[in-house]
Amino acid sequence: MTAEPQQPTPRPLWRKPVVWVGFILSGLAMGTFIALFDLGQVSRSLMRADPGWMGLASAAFLISFLARSLRWKLLITPMKTLPFGQVRDVLWTGFMVNSLLPARAGEIARPLILWKVAGTSRRGGLASVGVERIFDGLVLVSLISLLAYLFEVPRWARNMGHITTAVLVAALIVVVWLAFHHRSFFATGERALFFLPARWRRKILGFFERFVEGTQSLRDPRLVLGVLAVTLTVWSLELVVYHSVLRAFDIQLPFWAAGLALTVTNFGIAAPSAPSAVGVFEAACSGAVIALGLDPELALAYAIGVHLMMFFWVVGVGLILMWRLGLKFKDVTRTA
């Protein structure tokens, strides 16, 4: 394995094509809302949200972030043992960056912030975030598959589950291969990519080389079970969030509707989008419950209610914890 390189100068976000694609998608979604929805009715529905249920949703959401922090601490422990509070502060700061910058820039910023404040491996930190996403995806795919088996979910939701399952299984195979037999992986990669110029082979294999260190946590069965248990806790709490906001708007849909909204929204915001996935989040979340027969204006109000609550806590708490880390906003945005 090669030594970890010095951190390159980040390419400005506005020069990345994915950022412009994200703004276009978000703009199309918001344009659709303006053109086709009665925004006055949406606003009136938002004003009627029950504060008690919104408070319960907020509590569940905040606890889910503590569970996410515990999970990340477990994943990075094979690299370095860090205090829970430090991991929590960095994770929350990374999610704040996700909410304020486009193209999910916080996913890249988070391991770099951890490197700045704790001296961890940048490669290992980035890989740990990737492993997190695989665990998240497996739980969400399992949830939507269970819903499809037990209930009459829309056909497009079933198809979404099939596609994401295929992608996640492929990613899981790669990650497990890297964790247990990385030398075999790179030797096979060299042979499989024989038709490419040597420079391109080095680039492709170098990309995967970044993830070897961060996948070592998968070699410990007890650690894997612990991460899986915490991941199930995270998404159980998120399910409480989505259901509580349904009740806050007095939406009379079955409990499993919250599970459909949860999975569709999280798969939807994996697409490029503007900061905080504005527009894309609302389109995915409202679309899930509109498909179950909910009034479109009330569905959009529900989606906005979920999103605003999450944005308030992620950014509000994130700014405080960034200050606790001794960082300024320009410090964390430069890492994205």
Secondary structure, DSSP 8 states (H G I E B T S, - for coil): ------------GGG-HHHHHHHHHHHHHHHHHHHHS-HHHHHHHHHT--HHHHHHHHHHHHHHHHHHHHHHHHHHTTT----HHHHHHHHHHHHHHHHHSSTTTHHHHHHHHHHHHH---HHHHHHHHHHHHHHHHHHHHHHHHHHHHHS---HHHHHHHHHHHHHHHHHHHHHHHHHHHHHHHHHHHHHHTTTS-HHHHHHHHHHHHTTTGGGGGGG-HHHHHHHHHHHHHHHHHHHHHHHHHHHHTT----HHHHHHHHHHHHHHTTS--SGGGTTHHHHHHHHHHHTTT--HHHHHHHHHHHHHHHHHHHHHHHHHHHHHTT--HHHHHHT-
